[in-house]
Amino acid sequence: MSKQTTSQTQQETRDSNAWDQAFPFQQSFDLWIRLARSQFDRMQALADELAEFEGEAYGHARRTAREVTAQVASQLAKMIDEIWTDENLSCAATLSAEWRKLVLDATRKTREFYNFT
């Protein structure tokens, strides 16, 4: 029985080798697996590198936003200083006082017209 098992095993090995040579599916599959793993590793490295660049880009955007905000604030402060000069404030105060006088005068005249004494 041992001889039969040994010869049967040898025959199966020969058949398997013949099959693998004629149709190298396992070898092709192993190659495909290696290539797929290699591709995944390259994609992972690319994703890591892109994440690093993205972090740098966001940092640059934050710095730029701060700089622009500072420049806008500076320009706004200059504009406010130019608009709210002592002369302009004095003019606004004078106009406000004149408006109050006109409103009180119109109210007094209305009261007199209707005899609300």
C-alpha positions as CSV (number, residue, x, y, z in Angstrom):
1,M,0.0,0.0,0.0
2,S,2.9,2.3,0.7
3,K,4.2,1.9,-2.8
4,Q,0.9,2.7,-4.3
5,T,0.6,5.8,-2.1
6,T,4.1,7.0,-3.0
7,S,3.5,6.5,-6.8
8,Q,0.1,8.1,-6.5
9,T,1.7,11.1,-4.8
10,Q,4.4,11.3,-7.4
11,Q,1.7,11.1,-10.1
12,E,-0.3,14.0,-8.5
13,T,2.9,16.1,-8.2
14,R,3.6,15.5,-11.9
15,D,0.0,16.3,-12.8
16,S,0.1,19.5,-10.6
17,N,3.4,20.6,-12.1
18,A,2.1,20.0,-15.6
19,W,-1.1,21.9,-14.8
20,D,0.9,24.8,-13.3
21,Q,3.1,25.0,-16.4
22,A,0.2,24.9,-18.8
23,F,-2.0,27.3,-16.7
24,P,0.1,29.3,-14.3
25,F,-2.9,30.7,-12.3
26,Q,-1.3,30.5,-8.9
27,Q,1.9,32.1,-10.1
28,S,-0.1,34.8,-11.8
29,F,-2.3,35.3,-8.8
30,D,0.8,35.5,-6.5
31,L,2.3,38.1,-8.9
32,W,-1.0,40.1,-8.9
33,I,-1.0,40.1,-5.1
34,R,2.5,41.4,-4.9
35,L,1.8,44.1,-7.5
36,A,-1.4,45.1,-5.7
37,R,0.4,45.3,-2.3
38,S,3.2,47.4,-4.0
39,Q,0.6,49.7,-5.5
40,F,-1.2,50.1,-2.2
41,D,2.1,50.9,-0.5
42,R,2.8,53.6,-3.2
43,M,-0.7,55.0,-2.8
44,Q,-0.2,55.1,1.0
45,A,3.1,56.9,0.6
46,L,1.5,59.4,-1.8
47,A,-1.5,60.0,0.6
48,D,1.0,60.6,3.4
49,E,3.0,63.1,1.3
50,L,-0.2,64.9,0.2
51,A,-1.3,65.1,3.9
52,E,2.0,66.8,4.7
53,F,1.6,69.3,1.8
54,E,-2.0,69.9,2.8
55,G,-0.9,70.7,6.3
56,E,1.7,73.2,5.0
57,A,-0.9,74.8,2.7
58,Y,-3.4,75.3,5.6
59,G,-0.6,76.8,7.7
60,H,0.2,79.2,4.9
61,A,-3.4,80.1,4.4
62,R,-3.7,80.8,8.1
63,R,-0.7,83.1,8.1
64,T,-1.9,84.9,5.0
65,A,-5.4,85.4,6.5
66,R,-3.7,86.9,9.6
67,E,-1.6,89.2,7.5
68,V,-4.5,90.3,5.3
69,T,-6.6,90.9,8.4
70,A,-3.9,93.0,10.0
71,Q,-3.5,95.0,6.7
72,V,-7.2,95.6,6.4
73,A,-7.4,96.6,10.1
74,S,-4.5,99.0,9.5
75,Q,-6.2,100.5,6.4
76,L,-9.5,100.8,8.2
77,A,-7.9,102.6,11.1
78,K,-6.3,105.1,8.7
79,M,-9.6,105.6,7.0
80,I,-11.4,106.2,10.3
81,D,-8.6,108.7,11.3
82,E,-9.1,110.5,8.1
83,I,-12.9,110.6,8.3
84,W,-13.2,111.4,12.0
85,T,-11.0,114.4,12.1
86,D,-11.6,117.2,14.6
87,E,-13.0,119.3,11.9
88,N,-15.4,116.6,10.8
89,L,-16.5,116.0,14.4
90,S,-17.0,119.7,15.0
91,C,-19.1,119.9,11.8
92,A,-21.2,116.9,13.0
93,A,-21.7,118.5,16.4
94,T,-22.8,121.8,14.8
95,L,-25.2,120.0,12.5
96,S,-26.7,118.0,15.4
97,A,-27.2,121.2,17.4
98,E,-28.8,123.0,14.5
99,W,-31.1,120.0,13.9
100,R,-32.2,120.1,17.6
101,K,-32.9,123.9,17.3
102,L,-35.0,123.4,14.1
103,V,-37.0,120.5,15.7
104,L,-37.7,122.6,18.9
105,D,-38.6,125.6,16.8
106,A,-41.0,123.6,14.6
107,T,-42.5,122.1,17.7
108,R,-42.9,125.5,19.3
109,K,-44.5,126.9,16.2
110,T,-46.9,123.9,16.0
111,R,-47.9,124.4,19.7
112,E,-48.5,128.1,19.1
113,F,-50.5,127.4,15.9
114,Y,-52.9,125.0,17.8
115,N,-52.8,127.2,21.0
116,F,-51.2,124.5,23.2
117,T,-49.9,126.9,25.8
